Amino acid sequence: MSSTVLEIKNLHVSIEDKEILKGVNLTVKSGEFHAIMGPNGTGKSTLASAIMGHPNYEVTEGTIKLDGEDVLEMEVDERARVGLFLAMQYPSEISGVTTSDFLRSAINAKREEGDEIPLMNFIKKLDWDLEYLDIDKNMATRYLNEGFSGGEKKRNEILQLLQLKPDIAILDEIDSGLDIDALKVVSKGINKMRSDNFGCLIITHYQRLLNYITPDFVHVMMQGRVVKSDGPELAKRLEAEGYEWIKEELGIEDEETAEQNA
């Protein structure tokens, strides 16, 4: 199977006329795990939302391409069908739709008409994944995320990841609010996906997640751009020293100072 490539070039994104992303360049290939770190408000979650086509985020310049195809021309559901996946920081609740019905519909949406997944095959794989992620099997019959705890919602996002098997996944602060046991389970699910046919972009604030999921590349975002990239050792240095050394090394001013000097 050929490598899948998500290529982001000079991406500028605004929300209500305020520019958040100011020229992001990033390439993620299948077989690679990338982590994005950075201070609050630097555009990490904006990047995830823009890739998946959230209507509140306006792309004003630049390109997002998946294997050369223009992602920005695709509807949100089409982006999912071609192999992109977003695990959200705050998963939505959907009343009236059970977790199992949602998953089966999502799987079939990626398959050709007449080639829907056989029910028993779906149930067998779902039961296996539920057990693997230490999720109560009753969750499959509950409405999607309705009444779920924060940890249950995050495990359910990883359940979707295992079920849908995307080519490229964006995980937006999947570790936020998790205790250590839940963090280990979520990490186990993500690591299970690691293969030459799967690429992952992990947005996180903390090294603790990367203690369980070792990235191939770590990127730092500041002021709406990727300003530094390196290997996993970069995340460890950030955990130990914070971000000030990067600002000093690259001559990056704080937003407030930059606005005063503009």
Secondary structure by P-SEA (a helix, b strand, c coil): ccbbbbbbcbbbbbccccccccbbbbbbcccbbbbbbbcccccaaaaaaaaacccccccccccccccccccccccaaaaaaabbbbbccbbbbbccccaaaaaaaaaaaaccccccccaaaaaaaaaaaaaaaccccccccccccccccaaaaaaaaaaaaaaacccbbbbccccccccaaaaaaaaaaaaaaccccbbbbbbbccaaaaaaccccbbbbbccccccccccaaaaaaaaacccaaaaaaaccccaaaaaaac
